[in-house]
């Protein structure tokens, strides 16, 4: 089983103590986002977890306690964008985040810290030349601290369209995507960084850019020394290349305040949920109710033994 921590909120930035407590106790409870009273009990024991993928904009608070998961295979999807407070309202200063990125990379190795330049938003202020300049500047600062960068173009989800249009954001056409992708690739190549693209229909392989697998069983296999027999995650978007995983986060709990975020609906919901945060609770930002139904998910390791591989 692969644990996604988390597409729904930034657990490393805001709830790392809760996650480490869940690791200590060996399980986590997760509400079904589409059925509030349906709860899954997920094992976090080492023999059940093949790997953990952390999604974050700032894992600074987590770094001193990484020894608590030293027996687990894990890596980070670390988002670092060039936007100001109009777009990423509560994200720390980018100069500081870059230093956090470097610190994490030094501690766990550059192959376990993947840089996300995600999403690419075009506005009169954040035009193509702005992104080219910003990508090159950040790339130069992260050189030697990562081996891969994943990019994506903004999606105008209904819940974020209004916020995006307020800053003058507009749909990015094919020609603009191709220009950005090619110029990014040239910069990445100069720095010996592999460039992948997330959930994009266009074939950019002629530009040297492959479709990303952000939850990547091959990388987990390389880090763990075990081959994983796991398929594509059918619960994600059609264009998503991620392997099957179990997300342990909760929507409407991220405090970064990014206007493009699909995981938050409104500030009032976030405030109410965050009030319920309890580091000792098996649920993130939620309390158990009498009519909740808890079912244990029967998920085991995807690891394939070396013998079974050769026997095929």
Backbone torsions as a table, in degrees:
resi	resn	phi	psi	omega
1	UNK	NA	138.1	175.6
2	UNK	-107.2	131.6	-179.0
3	UNK	-100.6	125.5	175.8
4	UNK	-98.4	121.5	-171.5
5	UNK	-131.9	75.1	-2.3
6	UNK	-154.6	150.3	172.8
7	UNK	-72.0	-18.3	-171.4
8	UNK	-91.7	-18.8	-179.6
9	UNK	-166.6	169.4	-179.6
10	UNK	-97.1	88.1	-179.2
11	UNK	-66.7	-44.2	178.1
12	UNK	-58.8	-35.9	-177.2
13	UNK	-75.9	-39.0	-169.4
14	UNK	-119.7	-21.7	-171.4
15	UNK	-135.0	31.7	-176.5
16	UNK	-67.7	-35.6	178.1
17	UNK	-62.6	-39.0	176.1
18	UNK	-61.7	-43.8	-178.4
19	UNK	-65.2	-43.3	178.9
20	UNK	-62.7	-34.6	176.2
21	UNK	-65.3	-37.9	178.0
22	UNK	-66.5	-39.0	176.3
23	UNK	-61.7	-43.6	-179.8
24	UNK	-61.1	-40.9	-177.6
25	UNK	-86.9	-11.8	171.0
26	UNK	85.4	9.0	178.0
27	UNK	-161.3	165.2	176.6
28	UNK	-142.6	148.4	173.8
29	UNK	-104.9	135.4	-177.6
30	UNK	-131.5	125.0	176.7
31	UNK	-75.2	143.9	172.1
32	UNK	-71.5	120.7	-177.9
33	UNK	-60.2	-20.8	-176.8
34	UNK	-105.0	-3.7	178.8
35	UNK	-148.6	92.6	-167.9
36	UNK	-53.4	-40.2	-174.2
37	UNK	-89.1	3.2	175.8
38	UNK	-96.8	118.4	-175.3
39	UNK	-121.8	136.6	176.1
40	UNK	-104.0	136.5	172.6
41	UNK	-98.5	118.3	-174.5
42	UNK	-111.5	127.4	176.6
43	UNK	-72.3	136.5	173.4
44	UNK	-115.3	19.0	178.5
45	UNK	-71.4	150.7	-172.8
46	UNK	-58.8	-34.3	-177.2
47	UNK	-75.5	-11.7	179.2
48	UNK	-102.0	-20.7	-174.1
49	UNK	-102.0	115.8	177.1
50	UNK	-80.8	-31.7	-179.1
51	UNK	-171.7	158.6	177.8
52	UNK	-124.1	130.6	175.6
53	UNK	-111.6	118.2	178.5
54	UNK	-96.4	133.7	176.3
55	UNK	-112.7	126.4	-173.3
56	UNK	-160.1	159.0	169.2
57	UNK	-109.5	-9.7	179.2
58	UNK	-166.5	94.9	-179.4
59	UNK	-91.9	21.1	-172.3
60	UNK	-54.1	-45.0	-177.1
61	UNK	-68.8	-20.1	-176.2
62	UNK	-84.4	-29.1	-171.1
63	UNK	-55.7	-44.9	-177.6
64	UNK	-65.2	-15.4	-175.4
65	UNK	-112.0	13.9	-178.1
66	UNK	-64.4	-19.3	177.0
67	UNK	-62.5	-19.2	180.0
68	UNK	-71.6	-15.6	177.3
69	UNK	-122.3	26.2	-176.9
70	UNK	-64.3	-20.3	179.3
71	UNK	-88.2	-0.3	179.7
72	UNK	-105.3	153.0	171.6
73	UNK	-89.9	129.3	-178.5
74	UNK	-155.1	160.7	169.8
75	UNK	-151.8	168.7	-175.4
76	UNK	-114.5	136.6	164.4
77	UNK	-98.9	106.2	-169.8
78	UNK	-109.6	108.1	-178.9
79	UNK	-83.5	125.9	177.7
80	UNK	-138.9	105.1	-175.7
81	UNK	-110.7	167.1	-177.7
82	UNK	-98.2	18.7	-172.6
83	UNK	-85.7	157.5	178.5
84	UNK	-94.2	-168.3	-175.1
85	UNK	-70.1	-13.9	175.5
86	UNK	-68.0	-28.3	-175.5
87	UNK	-105.3	-46.5	179.7
88	UNK	-117.0	84.2	-164.0
89	UNK	-61.2	-40.4	-172.9
90	UNK	-117.3	15.0	177.6
91	UNK	-78.0	140.1	-179.1
92	UNK	-61.5	164.0	178.4
93	UNK	-55.3	137.4	-173.2
94	UNK	-64.6	-31.9	177.4
95	UNK	-61.9	-37.0	178.2
96	UNK	-71.3	-41.9	-179.7
97	UNK	-62.4	-37.3	177.6
98	UNK	-60.8	-40.4	178.7
99	UNK	-67.4	-36.3	175.9
100	UNK	-63.5	-42.7	177.9
101	UNK	-57.0	-48.0	-179.0
102	UNK	-62.3	-43.3	-179.3
103	UNK	-60.8	-44.0	178.5
104	UNK	-63.8	-44.4	-179.3
105	UNK	-61.3	-43.2	178.7
106	UNK	-61.6	-37.0	-175.8
107	UNK	-74.4	-41.1	-171.9
108	UNK	-117.2	-8.4	179.4
109	UNK	103.6	140.2	-173.7
110	UNK	-66.0	-24.8	-179.9
111	UNK	-71.1	-14.8	-179.6
112	UNK	-103.0	8.8	176.8
113	UNK	-128.1	101.5	-177.6
114	UNK	-97.8	125.3	-179.6
115	UNK	-81.7	129.5	174.1
116	UNK	-109.4	119.8	169.4
117	UNK	-103.1	91.4	-158.8
118	UNK	-159.7	122.2	-0.3
119	UNK	-95.6	160.0	173.2
120	UNK	-83.5	120.4	-179.8
121	UNK	-116.8	131.8	176.0
122	UNK	-105.7	129.5	174.1
123	UNK	-141.1	172.4	174.4
124	UNK	-56.2	-32.9	178.5
125	UNK	-81.9	-47.8	-179.5
126	UNK	-95.8	71.2	-178.1
127	UNK	-88.2	-174.9	-175.8
128	UNK	-60.7	-44.3	-178.2
129	UNK	-64.5	-34.5	176.1
130	UNK	-61.0	-44.4	-179.1
131	UNK	-68.4	-39.2	179.1
132	UNK	-61.4	-47.1	-179.6
133	UNK	-63.0	-45.8	-177.6
134	UNK	-65.7	-43.3	179.9
135	UNK	-60.3	-42.6	-179.4
136	UNK	-66.3	-40.9	-179.8
137	UNK	-65.8	-46.2	-179.9
138	UNK	-67.1	-41.3	178.8
139	UNK	-57.0	-42.9	-179.0
140	UNK	-64.0	-33.1	-179.7
141	UNK	-77.8	-28.5	-178.9
142	UNK	-93.8	-0.7	-178.9
143	UNK	-57.7	126.0	-178.2
144	UNK	91.4	-6.6	-177.5
145	UNK	-113.1	-1.8	174.4
146	UNK	-154.0	159.2	178.7
147	UNK	-117.7	-2.8	-178.6
148	UNK	-146.9	145.0	172.4
149	UNK	-128.2	135.0	176.3
150	UNK	-113.5	129.6	178.2
151	UNK	-115.1	159.7	171.7
152	UNK	-153.5	159.6	177.1
153	UNK	-102.6	145.7	-174.1
154	UNK	-59.6	142.2	174.0
155	UNK	-108.5	129.9	-178.9
156	UNK	-86.1	72.1	175.4
157	UNK	-62.4	148.0	-178.8
158	UNK	-53.1	-38.1	-176.0
159	UNK	-73.6	-16.6	-178.6
160	UNK	-114.0	-8.6	-175.6
161	UNK	-55.2	-45.8	-177.3
162	UNK	-61.8	-43.5	178.7
163	UNK	-63.9	-40.3	179.8
164	UNK	-67.1	-41.6	-179.3
165	UNK	-66.5	-25.9	178.2
166	UNK	-63.8	-29.2	179.1
167	UNK	-98.1	8.7	177.1
168	UNK	84.6	17.4	179.4
169	UNK	-70.3	147.2	-179.1
170	UNK	-140.9	160.6	179.5
171	UNK	-61.4	137.3	-177.9
172	UNK	-93.6	123.5	-177.1
173	UNK	-83.5	173.9	-174.5
174	UNK	-61.7	-42.8	-178.3
175	UNK	-63.0	-40.8	178.5
176	UNK	-66.4	-41.0	177.9
177	UNK	-61.9	-43.2	-179.7
178	UNK	-64.1	-41.2	179.4
179	UNK	-63.9	-47.5	-179.8
180	UNK	-62.2	-46.2	-177.5
181	UNK	-60.4	-45.7	-178.1
182	UNK	-64.9	-44.3	-177.2
183	UNK	-70.1	-35.2	174.4
184	UNK	-63.8	-42.3	-178.9
185	UNK	-60.9	-41.7	179.5
186	UNK	-61.9	-39.2	178.0
187	UNK	-68.1	-44.5	-179.7
188	UNK	-62.7	-40.6	-179.4
189	UNK	-61.8	-39.8	178.7
190	UNK	-60.9	-27.9	-178.0
191	UNK	-104.3	11.5	178.8
192	UNK	57.5	37.8	178.5
193	UNK	-108.8	129.9	176.3
194	UNK	-74.9	135.3	-178.3
195	UNK	-115.2	122.4	175.6
196	UNK	-119.0	161.2	177.7
197	UNK	-124.1	140.1	-172.7
198	UNK	-98.0	127.7	171.0
199	UNK	50.7	49.9	179.8
200	UNK	-120.1	131.2	-176.3
201	UNK	-69.9	-37.3	-176.1
202	UNK	-61.4	143.2	174.7
203	UNK	-87.0	111.0	-179.0
204	UNK	-107.5	13.5	-179.5
205	UNK	-60.2	-32.7	175.3
206	UNK	-61.9	-21.1	177.5
207	UNK	-92.9	5.5	-179.7
208	UNK	81.9	14.3	-175.8
209	UNK	-113.3	126.6	-179.2
210	UNK	-102.0	161.9	174.8
211	UNK	-72.0	134.1	-175.2
212	UNK	-78.6	152.2	166.2
213	UNK	-124.8	87.4	-173.8
214	UNK	-61.3	-39.9	167.7
215	UNK	-96.1	100.0	-164.1
216	UNK	-111.6	106.7	-180.0
217	UNK	-66.5	-26.4	178.1
218	UNK	-68.2	-42.1	177.6
219	UNK	-65.7	-43.1	177.8
220	UNK	-61.1	-39.5	178.1
221	UNK	-63.6	-41.8	178.5
222	UNK	-63.3	-40.5	-177.7
223	UNK	-73.0	-32.5	-175.6
224	UNK	-96.5	-19.8	-175.7
225	UNK	80.4	15.2	-179.7
226	UNK	-125.4	138.2	174.6
227	UNK	-81.8	136.1	-179.0
228	UNK	-107.5	133.2	176.0
229	UNK	-99.1	79.4	-174.8
230	UNK	-134.0	139.8	-178.0
231	UNK	-97.0	-174.9	179.7
232	UNK	-67.3	146.0	178.7
233	UNK	-77.1	109.7	-177.1
234	UNK	-74.5	-11.9	-179.3
235	UNK	-87.7	-4.7	179.2
236	UNK	-97.2	174.1	178.7
237	UNK	-56.0	151.8	-177.2
238	UNK	-55.4	-38.1	-176.4
239	UNK	-84.3	-5.1	180.0
240	UNK	-73.5	133.7	-179.0
241	UNK	-98.8	6.3	-175.1
242	UNK	-66.0	148.3	173.3
243	UNK	-76.5	162.0	-179.9
244	UNK	-60.3	135.9	-180.0
245	UNK	-149.7	170.9	175.8
246	UNK	-116.9	119.7	-179.3
247	UNK	-89.5	132.5	-176.0
248	UNK	-108.9	15.3	-179.4
249	UNK	-94.1	-178.9	-179.7
250	UNK	-134.7	130.3	176.6
251	UNK	-63.6	160.2	177.3
252	UNK	58.2	42.7	176.1
253	UNK	-135.1	-2.1	-178.1
254	UNK	-83.8	134.4	-175.4
255	UNK	-102.0	7.2	-179.6
256	UNK	-69.8	-29.7	176.6
257	UNK	70.9	32.2	179.7
258	UNK	-74.9	131.3	-172.6
259	UNK	-72.8	-14.6	-178.8
260	UNK	-95.3	2.5	-170.3
261	UNK	-75.8	128.2	177.5
262	UNK	-82.4	-14.6	-171.8
263	UNK	-86.9	-9.8	178.0
264	UNK	-116.5	141.9	178.8
265	UNK	-101.4	-46.9	178.3
266	UNK	-160.0	159.4	-174.0
267	UNK	-66.4	-32.7	-178.9
268	UNK	-65.6	-39.6	177.4
269	UNK	-64.1	-40.5	179.4
270	UNK	-62.2	-47.4	-179.0
271	UNK	-60.0	-43.0	-179.7
272	UNK	-65.8	-41.0	-180.0
273	UNK	-67.9	-43.6	-178.0
274	UNK	-63.5	-30.3	176.8
275	UNK	-59.0	-26.0	-176.8
276	UNK	-90.7	3.0	-178.1
277	UNK	-64.0	127.6	177.8
278	UNK	-139.2	116.1	-175.7
279	UNK	-58.5	-25.0	-177.6
280	UNK	-93.3	-3.8	-178.8
281	UNK	-79.2	139.7	175.6
282	UNK	-70.5	-17.0	175.8
283	UNK	-100.3	142.3	177.5
284	UNK	-85.6	119.0	176.2
285	UNK	55.0	43.2	179.8
286	UNK	-161.3	153.6	178.2
287	UNK	-118.2	147.3	178.7
288	UNK	-68.5	140.2	177.9
289	UNK	-116.0	162.6	-176.7
290	UNK	-61.1	-34.8	-177.4
291	UNK	-93.2	11.9	173.8
292	UNK	-72.0	142.9	177.4
293	UNK	-116.7	119.0	-177.7
294	UNK	-104.1	126.2	176.8
295	UNK	-124.4	135.4	179.5
296	UNK	-80.5	125.5	179.1
297	UNK	-78.0	124.2	-179.4
298	UNK	-84.6	68.5	-176.8
299	UNK	-111.2	130.7	-179.7
300	UNK	-119.1	178.2	179.7
301	UNK	-62.7	144.6	175.3
302	UNK	-90.3	-1.5	-174.1
303	UNK	-61.6	135.7	177.3
304	UNK	-106.9	130.0	-179.8
305	UNK	-67.4	154.8	-179.5
306	UNK	-60.5	-37.5	-179.4
307	UNK	-61.9	-43.8	-176.4
308	UNK	-66.9	-27.6	178.0
309	UNK	-66.9	-47.9	-177.1
310	UNK	-71.7	-23.4	-178.5
311	UNK	-78.4	-12.1	-177.6
312	UNK	-69.9	NA	NA
